[in-house]
Amino acid sequence: MPAYLVVHVKVQDPIRYEAYKKLAPASIRQYGGRYLTRGGAVEVLEGDWVPQRLVILEFPTMERAKQWWNSSEYATPNALRHASADSSMVLLEGLDQQP
């Protein structure tokens, strides 16, 4: 069953964050993940949340997403993200099939 990682990012250091953006994709692909959206336009339709940057990743399973998150391949990009941005992240299980 697919899993989705939703990340809200507030970039504090754009130069260092650009380095993160160059390093992260290879580790994501290695664990079967792919970007569904990565920092595109955001339009608030309801509520008062005004996100700065949203990223949505899809992984084959929740377990595979967690393996990536804890991997040595993601350790360096993860440290760069922490050094250059404030982030909130949730992992959610997808639907096996549409209702």
N, C-alpha and C positions, 0 to 999 in steps of 0.2 A: 504494500500500500504506500503511495507516495507521501512525502512529508514536505512541509514548507517552512522555511526559515524567513521570518519577517524581521527586518532590521531598521530601526530609526536611528539616523546618524546626525549628530551636530558636529560638523567639522570645525575644529579649533585651529589647526595648522594645515592649510591647504597644500603646502609643498610636501610635507611628510605624508599627507593622505594620498597624494598622487602616487607616491612610492608604494603605498599599500595597494592601491587599485591595480598596479602593474603586477604585483606579486601574488595576490589572492586567487585570481582565476585558475591558475594551473593546479593549485591544491584542490580547488572545488571540483574541477573536471576529474581529477584523479580518484575522487570518491563518488563519482557518478552524478555530481550536482551540475546544475545549470542555472544561469540567471534568467528570471522571468521579467524582471524590471530592475533597473539599476540607476537610480537618481534622476529619472525623467520628471516631467511636469507633474505636479500634484494639485488637485483642485478639491477643496473641502466642500462636501455636499451637506454635511450635517455635523453639529457639535462645534466645539471651540478649539479642537486640536489643530494646530498648524505645523505639520511636520516640515523640517528643513530638507531632509533627504531620506528617501525610502528605498530599500533594496528587498527584493523577494527572490529567494533561491528555491529551487525544487530539487529534492534528493529522492532516490528510489524508495527509501524507508527512513523511519526515524533513527533506527540504529546506525544506518550509514551516515546520516547527518551528524550524529554524535561522534562517530569514529573520526570524521573529518575535523570536527570542532576540537577534539583532543589529540589530533595527529601532530607528529613532528613536522610534517610538511606545512601545516598552518601556523606553527608556533611563531615564526618570524613575522609573517604578515599580521598575525593577531597582536603581537607586541607593538607593531607600527600603528595599528588601528587604535589601540589603547593610548598611545603616546600622542596621537594627532586628532582624536575625536572623542566625544562622549556618545555612547551607544546604548540603546535598549534593544533586546533581542528576544523573540519568542519562536519556539519550534512547535508546529502543529501538525497533527496527523491529517492527511488528506482522505478523500473518499475513495473507496475501492471501486465504486461505480456510481453513476449519477442516480439519485432517487427517482 
